Amino acid sequence: MSIARGMPARGGAWSDGGMTDPTAPFAAAPPVLSLQGLRKQFGQKVAVDDLWLDVPAGSMLGLLGPNGAGKTTTLAMTTGLLRPDAGTARVLGADVWQDPAAAKGRMGVLPDGVRMLDRLTGAELLRYTGLLRGMTEAEVVGRSGELLEALGLADAGSTLVVDYSAGMRKKIGLACALIHAPRLLILDEPLEAVDPVSGETIRQILRAFVAGGGTVVLSSHVMELVESLCDRVAIVAEGRLLANGTLDEVRAGETLQQRFLSLVGAHELGSETLAWLRSS
């Protein structure tokens, strides 16, 4: 595990679980996702501060952090939605900013807060996404039907996305991320506003995706979700990576909630704070 890890050595070898020395006799497989020195600043606010992170193949990494920690900004730079001030992101070796077509073709993305083409029906949105990804019409039709059925949207396939509930939008967004069978899924709050039944379906889909060799990076504020679903965890605060490793390494004998609070610093309310809310 890496706690408050600095940058990897500039010579090319990564300290502490990153890129291995290419001259080593049994070098580990390269990471599916490699974030190298990402930095983003908005005015005086440094949102992401020299962030380095590798995600190995076949893993599911939960990205945790308090509000304003830089999670969404990091994922936006990772997926090509926001250009970094410094650093780069690589997907299976393809640089997101130097070779965007190759990098983006290898990943499926469920962003948070990005408007969909919501004047299309669910089925039309899937067809548009699949064709945009270079799939054949037959592939799009077959996979769209399976995804709509699996995600409980079969009866809503002919409904305009603008009329979907928040949870349904999450599910159709996930379907769009999956339709081209990517190697990497990047999901920002994938279960937010999703009902428990649909949430369990999504968990099963993600577990099967990873079991089949896929890799997932998801951000969430729900510790139980990350603890039950992810095998790796990265914790960020104030744009910096505080911890990165397997779930057990990061927990260090505590619950994930306890470990998270100890790393980011929990705010304790004084005994007299909001005293007026208490019954007289």
N, C-alpha and C positions, 0 to 999 in steps of 0.2 A: 504494500500500500504506500501511496505517496501522501504525506501530510505537509501542507504548505511548501510544496515542491518548487524549486526554482526551475530555471530553464535547463533543457538538456545541453550537454556539451556541444559547442558549435562545430566540433570536428566531424560530426555526423553520427556518432554513436550516442544513443540516448541512455542516460542514467535511469535506473529505477523503472523498468518495465516498459520502455518505449521501443524505438527502433533499434534492432540489434546491429552489432558490428557486421558489415557485409563480408568481412574476411573470416568470420567465425566458421568452423567446420560444419556446424549444424544450426545455421541461423533460423530463427523462428519465422513463421509465415508473416508477411507484412500486414499491418493493420488494415481493416476495411475502411476505417475513417481515421485520418490523422490531421489534427488541428495543430498548427505550428506557429506559435507566437502571435495569435490573433489579438488585435487591439482595435478599439473603437471609442472615439470621444465625441460627445455632443456638447459643444461650447466648452464650459469648464468641467463638465461631468465626464469622467472616464467610466464608460459603461462596461468595457471588457479590457483587462489590463494584462497583456502578454500571456495569453492562455495557451498552454500546451496540453494536448490530450490525445491519446491513442485508444481506439476501440477495436479489440480483436474480433476476428471472424467467429460467428456462431454464438455471440454473446448478446445479452439484453442489458443495456446500461441505463440506469435511472439518473437523470440530471436534476439535482435538487438545489434549492437556494431560496432565500427569502425574497419577497417582492423587491424588485429593483436590483437584484443580484447580477443581472446580465445574462440570464438563461435564454430569453427570447432573442436578444441581440446576438448571442453566440450562435444560436440555431439559424437565425436569418443570414448571418455571414457564411455559415456552413453550407447553406442551400442555394446561395446566389441571390438572395433577396436584398441583401445589404452589403455594399462593398466595404471591406475592412480598411482601416487606416494603415495597418501593417499586418504582416503575417499572411498565412494562406491556409486553405483547407484542401485536403486530397481525399478522393473517394476511389479506393482500389488503384491508387497511384495517379489518377487523373486530377489535375489541379482545377478546382471549381471556377477559378477566374481566368486561367490561361487556356483551359480546354473545357469550356462549360458544357458543350454538347455531350462529350464522353462522360463527364462527371455526373451530370444530371440524368443521363440515360440509365445510370446504375442505381439510382435511388428513387424512392417514393417519399413524398413529403406531405404531411398534414400540418400546415401552419396554423397559428392561432390569430384570429382577428383579420385575416386576409379575405376580402370579399370574393365569393364564388360567382360564376356566371349563373345567377339564380333565376334568370328568365327562361332557362332550359328546364325540362323535366329531369328527374333523377336518371332515367335511362339515357336521355339525350346527353347529359353531362358526362356520363360514363363513356358513351360512344365518342364524343368529342375528345375526351382525354385519351382514350385508347388509340384513335386514329392519329392524334397528335404525336403519340409515342411510336408511331410507325407500325402498329399492329394491323393485321388484316381484318376485313369486315367480319369474317367468320369467327375469328378469335375474339373480337370485341363482343359480338352477340352472345357467344357461349359463356365467356367469363362474366359479362355483365349480369346475365341471368343468375349465375351461381352466386355472385357477390350480393346482389339484391336479396336473394333468398336467404343466404347465410346471415345477413345483417338485419333481417326482419323488415326489409323495405320492398318486398315484392309487390305489395298492394299499393305502394306509393311511387312506383316506377314511372307512372304517367302523370304524376303530380309535379307542378312547378316547384323548384327548390326554394323559391321565395316564400312558399307556403309551408315549408318544413319547420318543425320545432327545432330548438337549439340542439337537442340530442340527435335528431334525424340528420341535421347538417353535419354533425361530427361523423356519423356513420357513412354518409355518402362521400364525405371527404376522405375517410379511410379507404373506401372502395376505390376512389380515384387514385389513391396512393399505391394500391395493391394491384391494379388491373394489369400492369405490364410485367408483373413478377420481378420486382427489383431485387438487387442483392442487399440493399440497405434501406431501412425505413427510418425516417426521422419524424417524430410525432411530438407536437407541442400540446400538452394537456389533452391526450386522446380520449379520456373518459369523462371529461368535464361535461356536466348536464346530461349524461347518459344514464338511463335507468338501470337498476341492478341486473335485470335479465339480459339486456343488451350488453352491459358491461362484462358479464361472464362470457358471452359469446365472443366479444373482442379479445378477452384474455386468452380464450382457447385458440383463436386465430393467430395471435401473436406467438403463443407457445409453439404452435405447429410450424409457423414460419421459421422460428429459430431452430427447431428440431430438424428442419429440412435444410439447414445450412445458412439461413438468412441471419442478418444482424439488425438489431433495433436500438435506437437511441430515443428515449422518451423523457420529456420533462413533465414534472408533476409536483403539486403541493401535497399530495396525499401519501403519507409515509406508508400506510398499510398497502397501498397499491404497489409501490416500489419494492417494499420488503417481501411481498408475496410473489412478485412477478419477475423481478430483475435479479441477475446473478452478479452484476457489477454496479457500482454507485460512484458518482462524482458529485462533490458538493462545492458550490461556488458561492461567494459572498463578495460584494463590492467589486465585482468583475474579476476576482482572483480565484484560482483553483485551490481549495483548502484540503481536499481529500480525494483520492482516486484509487480504486482497487476493487477486489471482490467484496461482496456484501459482508462477509464475515470479517474481512480485514478492516473495512471502514467502521463497522459496528464496534469492534474491539471489545467484545464481551458485554456491551450494553444493547438496549434496543436502538433501532435506527433513529427514533425520535429523540432519545436522550443524547445520542452521539451528535446528531445534527444541532441540537440546542447548545451543546457544550462547545462546538466548533464555531458557530455563528454568533454566539452570545445572546442568551435569552434576556429579555427585558422584564425585570421584576417590578410589579406594582407595589407601591408602598401601602401600608395598612390604612392610610387616610385617603388614598386615591379613590375618587368617586364615592366617597362615604355617603353622599346624599342619595345614592341609589338604594341604600340599605333601609330596611324598615325601622321606624323609630321604636 
